[in-house]
Amino acid sequence: MNLEKALPDFNDGEKIKVVSVNCGRNLSRRLCDLGLFEGTEIEILKNDNFGPIIIKILNSKIALGRGEAEKIYGEKI
């Protein structure tokens, strides 16, 4: 059973492991520079179903636009 979902489909407080990032080279490079790539464990801090999604990577908080977040897939851990 595949439990992979896009970031906007997760709720506040859920911890996930990134399983894929489906985007172009520029966005992929930007996300990688932020520490977000396959295998990264993150926490959804704020997802109001509109506006940016705020995530926590290690000790950093990062805001991602919904369009960016829709290209990142993860599994709940």
C-alpha positions in Angstrom: 0.0 0.0 0.0 1.4 3.4 -1.1 0.9 6.1 1.5 2.8 8.8 -0.5 1.1 12.2 -0.6 1.9 15.7 -1.6 2.9 18.1 1.2 -0.5 20.1 1.0 -2.3 16.8 1.9 -0.6 16.6 5.3 -1.9 18.3 8.5 -0.2 20.5 11.1 2.1 18.6 13.4 2.6 15.6 11.1 6.2 14.4 10.6 7.0 13.0 7.2 9.9 11.6 5.2 10.3 13.1 1.7 10.2 10.3 -0.8 10.3 12.3 -4.1 10.6 15.8 -5.4 9.1 16.2 -8.9 10.2 19.6 -10.2 12.6 21.3 -12.6 16.3 21.9 -12.1 16.1 25.4 -10.6 13.5 24.5 -8.0 15.3 21.2 -7.2 18.5 23.1 -6.6 16.8 25.6 -4.4 15.1 22.9 -2.3 18.4 21.0 -2.0 20.1 24.2 -0.8 17.4 24.4 1.9 18.1 20.8 2.9 14.9 19.4 1.4 15.5 16.3 -0.8 14.6 12.6 -0.8 15.1 11.0 2.6 14.8 14.3 4.5 12.5 14.2 7.6 10.4 17.3 8.1 7.5 18.4 10.2 4.5 20.3 8.9 4.2 23.4 11.2 1.4 25.2 9.4 -0.9 24.2 6.6 -4.1 26.2 6.5 -5.2 24.9 3.1 -4.4 28.3 1.6 -1.2 30.4 1.4 2.3 29.0 2.1 3.0 25.8 4.0 5.5 26.2 6.9 7.8 23.3 7.5 10.6 22.5 9.9 13.8 21.0 8.7 16.2 20.2 11.5 16.1 23.5 13.4 15.0 25.7 10.6 11.5 26.9 9.6 10.9 27.3 5.9 7.8 28.7 4.1 7.0 27.0 0.8 4.5 28.3 -1.7 1.6 25.8 -2.4 2.8 25.3 -6.0 6.2 24.3 -4.7 4.8 22.1 -2.0 2.5 20.2 -4.4 5.7 18.9 -6.1 7.1 17.4 -2.9 5.8 13.9 -1.9 6.3 12.2 1.4 5.1 9.5 3.8 4.0 9.9 7.4 6.5 8.6 9.9 
